[in-house]
C-alpha cells in the first residue's frame, strides 16, 4: 500500500484498499490521517505475536511506519490501528523519552478513541464498555479485552470464537487462522501467552485474544 498517493487514481486505489479492512465511515478520516503524517502503512499477514506495530523514524528510514494484521474484523482493525496511531502521536509529542505504553501513550490513545467514537466510527451498543475502558488512566485492561471481544462479535455475529485466554495452561490448540500447527500453552504473561509449537518446539508469544481451536475438538 502506498504511503502517500501522488495522483487521484492512486488516492482512490488507496481508499479502496482501506475500505476492505475498515468500517466504511472510518475510511476517509484514516486516509487523511495517514497522508497528513506521511505514514508508510502496511497490511500484514496474521502474526501470532502481535496485532499491529508502530516504528518511529530511524536513520535508515526517516518516516513513520504502521502495520496492522489483515485478518482482523473491521471495528477491531480500527481499534488496533488507533493503538498504533497513538504511538505515533506520542512520538510527535514526546520523542523517544517516554515508555512505550506509559501514561503519555495511554492519554493519546484515549483521545483518539474518544474522537473516533464521538464521530460515529464505533457501534453505539458498546458505549457502556467503551466508557468504562477509557474512564481513567491507566486504562482498564479487562474492559479493553472485553471491548475487543464485543467488536469482533458485532462484526461477525454468527462466529463462535474461543480465545487463547479462555484456555488453561498445558492445553493443546491450533490458531484459527493457522490451523496447520499445534501449540501448547506454557505460561501466561500480561496480555500474551508463551506457547510452544509441538513439532519444532519453538516458543512463541501469542495474544490472549487470538481465536483458537482446542486440539481435542
C-alpha positions as a printed NumPy array, in Angstrom:
array([[  0.   ,   0.   ,   0.   ],
       [  1.492,   3.409,  -0.916],
       [  2.223,   5.698,   1.991],
       [  1.186,   8.875,   0.185],
       [ -0.907,   8.921,  -3.013],
       [  0.536,  11.046,  -5.792],
       [ -2.478,  11.106,  -8.117],
       [ -6.259,  10.979,  -7.953],
       [ -6.227,   7.428,  -9.316],
       [ -3.759,   6.215,  -6.716],
       [ -5.706,   8.001,  -3.991],
       [ -8.865,   6.121,  -4.978],
       [ -6.948,   2.841,  -5.012],
       [ -5.638,   3.659,  -1.557],
       [ -9.168,   4.363,  -0.287],
       [-10.416,   1.148,  -1.867],
       [ -7.729,  -0.847,  -0.058],
       [ -8.593,   0.763,   3.272],
       [-12.279,   0.053,   2.65 ],
       [-11.531,  -3.693,   2.579],
       [-10.425,  -3.586,   6.218],
       [-12.091,  -0.628,   7.983],
       [-15.682,   0.294,   8.851],
       [-16.933,   2.384,   5.893],
       [-17.277,   5.593,   7.89 ],
       [-13.644,   5.434,   9.031],
       [-12.05 ,   5.166,   5.59 ],
       [-11.839,   8.9  ,   4.848],
       [-10.52 ,  10.094,   8.257],
       [ -7.94 ,   7.3  ,   8.342],
       [ -6.944,   8.065,   4.744],
       [ -6.452,  11.727,   5.671],
       [ -4.512,  10.913,   8.845],
       [ -2.084,   8.536,   7.161],
       [ -1.417,  11.013,   4.37 ],
       [ -1.071,  14.015,   6.666],
       [  1.576,  12.154,   8.673],
       [  3.28 ,  10.551,   5.63 ],
       [  2.812,   7.128,   7.204],
       [  4.128,   4.046,   5.447],
       [  1.139,   1.815,   6.144],
       [  1.2  ,  -1.949,   5.649],
       [ -1.446,  -4.651,   5.886],
       [  0.343,  -7.659,   7.359],
       [ -0.404, -11.345,   7.311],
       [ -1.66 , -12.904,  10.517],
       [  1.05 , -12.674,  13.192],
       [  0.941, -14.784,  16.334],
       [  2.91 , -12.341,  18.476],
       [  1.163,  -9.037,  17.706],
       [ -1.834,  -7.452,  16.026],
       [ -0.16 ,  -4.238,  14.937],
       [  3.128,  -2.386,  15.05 ],
       [  4.482,   1.172,  15.006],
       [  8.043,   2.051,  14.05 ],
       [  9.304,   5.54 ,  14.669],
       [ 11.707,   7.229,  12.241],
       [ 15.241,   5.856,  12.249],
       [ 18.447,   6.914,  10.443],
       [ 17.867,   4.241,   7.789],
       [ 14.164,   5.015,   7.298],
       [ 13.205,   8.566,   8.14 ],
       [  9.45 ,   8.025,   8.239],
       [  6.677,   6.727,  10.473],
       [  5.64 ,   3.142,   9.754],
       [  2.489,   1.35 ,  10.905],
       [  1.345,  -2.189,  10.202],
       [ -1.881,  -3.956,  11.178],
       [ -2.805,  -7.607,  10.69 ],
       [ -5.164,  -8.038,   7.768],
       [ -7.173, -10.871,   9.312],
       [ -8.966,  -8.664,  11.856],
       [-12.645,  -7.74 ,  11.686],
       [-13.348,  -4.101,  10.649],
       [-14.033,  -2.459,  14.024],
       [-11.279,  -4.482,  15.694],
       [ -8.904,  -3.478,  12.865],
       [ -9.759,   0.168,  13.574],
       [ -9.163,  -0.321,  17.301],
       [ -5.707,  -1.787,  16.667],
       [ -4.878,   0.931,  14.144],
       [ -5.78 ,   3.642,  16.681],
       [ -3.483,   1.897,  19.173],
       [ -0.607,   2.286,  16.699],
       [ -1.595,   5.834,  15.758],
       [ -1.379,   6.686,  19.465],
       [  2.256,   5.58 ,  19.395],
       [  2.852,   7.983,  16.516],
       [  1.112,  10.819,  18.373],
       [  3.18 ,  10.068,  21.481],
       [  6.371,  10.201,  19.432],
       [  5.32 ,  13.533,  17.917],
       [  4.609,  14.977,  21.373],
       [  7.444,  13.473,  23.439],
       [ 10.033,  11.988,  21.101],
       [ 11.821,   8.908,  22.407],
       [ 11.776,   9.935,  26.059],
       [  8.718,   8.042,  27.38 ],
       [  7.726,   4.423,  27.915],
       [  6.011,   2.646,  25.042],
       [  2.701,   2.133,  26.888],
       [  3.111,   4.662,  29.678],
       [  0.691,   7.369,  30.769],
       [  1.603,   9.593,  27.805],
       [  0.697,   6.905,  25.265],
       [ -2.455,   5.971,  27.174],
       [ -3.641,   9.577,  27.067],
       [ -3.022,   9.815,  23.322],
       [ -4.862,   6.519,  22.768],
       [ -7.731,   7.674,  24.963],
       [ -8.003,  10.918,  22.949],
       [ -8.134,   9.031,  19.651],
       [-10.727,   6.557,  20.953],
       [-12.974,   9.386,  22.145],
       [-12.594,  11.21 ,  18.826],
       [-13.438,   8.193,  16.696],
       [-16.288,   7.077,  18.939],
       [-17.833,  10.546,  19.005],
       [-17.53 ,  10.722,  15.21 ],
       [-19.602,   7.544,  14.888],
       [-16.98 ,   5.016,  13.814],
       [-17.781,   2.501,  16.581],
       [-21.229,   0.947,  17.235],
       [-23.213,   2.759,  19.975],
       [-24.048,  -0.542,  21.688],
       [-20.5  ,  -0.796,  23.07 ],
       [-20.662,   2.657,  24.684],
       [-21.033,   1.446,  28.323],
       [-17.982,  -0.8  ,  27.993],
       [-16.128,   1.833,  25.988],
       [-16.785,   4.418,  28.717],
       [-15.507,   2.02 ,  31.377],
       [-12.354,   1.318,  29.375],
       [-11.327,   4.953,  28.958],
       [-12.684,   6.321,  32.25 ],
       [ -9.275,   6.674,  33.829],
       [ -5.552,   6.359,  33.304],
       [ -4.183,   3.712,  33.393],
       [ -6.758,   2.266,  31.054],
       [ -8.915,  -0.603,  32.289],
       [ -7.235,  -3.634,  30.702],
       [-10.052,  -6.079,  31.46 ],
       [-12.622,  -3.734,  29.907],
       [-10.355,  -3.308,  26.884],
       [-10.168,  -7.059,  26.324],
       [-13.948,  -7.351,  26.589],
       [-14.349,  -4.419,  24.18 ],
       [-12.172,  -6.257,  21.65 ],
       [-14.305,  -9.38 ,  22.025],
       [-17.581,  -7.468,  21.588],
       [-16.337,  -5.657,  18.481],
       [-15.346,  -8.944,  16.868],
       [-18.746, -10.414,  17.743],
       [-20.561,  -7.399,  16.267],
       [-18.564,  -7.698,  13.046],
       [-19.12 , -11.474,  12.861],
       [-22.379, -12.19 ,  14.742],
       [-22.583, -15.824,  13.621],
       [-18.999, -16.655,  14.563],
       [-18.452, -18.726,  17.676],
       [-14.997, -17.9  ,  18.996],
       [-12.823, -19.453,  21.627],
       [ -9.884, -17.244,  22.545],
       [ -6.482, -18.337,  23.738],
       [ -7.041, -16.613,  27.094],
       [-10.002, -18.959,  27.671],
       [ -7.672, -21.974,  27.849],
       [ -5.802, -23.29 ,  30.89 ],
       [ -2.048, -23.859,  30.882],
       [ -0.874, -27.117,  29.219],
       [ -3.775, -27.115,  26.729],
       [ -3.055, -28.001,  23.089],
       [ -4.62 , -25.798,  20.417],
       [ -4.436, -24.599,  16.831],
       [ -4.662, -20.976,  15.74 ],
       [ -7.897, -20.446,  13.845],
       [ -6.097, -18.669,  11.008],
       [ -3.115, -21.046,  11.022],
       [ -4.615, -24.487,  11.669],
       [ -1.678, -26.49 ,  10.353],
       [  0.343, -26.066,  13.55 ],
       [ -0.348, -27.375,  17.04 ],
       [  0.708, -25.273,  20.043],
       [  0.78 , -25.856,  23.773],
       [  0.039, -23.137,  26.315],
       [  3.071, -22.924,  28.605],
       [  2.867, -19.679,  30.549],
       [  0.519, -16.712,  30.922],
       [  2.154, -13.313,  30.726],
       [  0.479,  -9.92 ,  30.874],
       [ -1.589,  -9.902,  27.666],
       [  0.218, -12.671,  25.809],
       [  0.879, -16.335,  26.371],
       [  4.102, -18.212,  25.898],
       [  3.259, -21.156,  23.668],
       [  5.375, -23.936,  22.187],
       [  4.797, -25.312,  18.703],
       [  4.75 , -29.07 ,  19.129],
       [  6.741, -30.124,  16.043],
       [  9.624, -27.642,  16.123],
       [  9.481, -26.972,  19.901],
       [  9.905, -23.277,  19.095],
       [  8.395, -20.827,  21.597],
       [  6.067, -18.003,  20.554],
       [  4.321, -15.171,  22.366],
       [  0.673, -15.249,  21.283],
       [ -2.001, -12.676,  22.06 ],
       [ -4.573, -13.864,  24.587],
       [ -7.248, -12.588,  22.188],
       [ -6.178, -14.859,  19.337],
       [ -9.092, -17.039,  18.106],
       [ -8.137, -20.707,  18.525],
       [ -9.365, -24.271,  18.036],
       [ -8.719, -26.56 ,  21.02 ],
       [ -6.896, -29.658,  19.809],
       [ -9.364, -32.018,  21.496],
       [-12.249, -30.759,  19.332]])
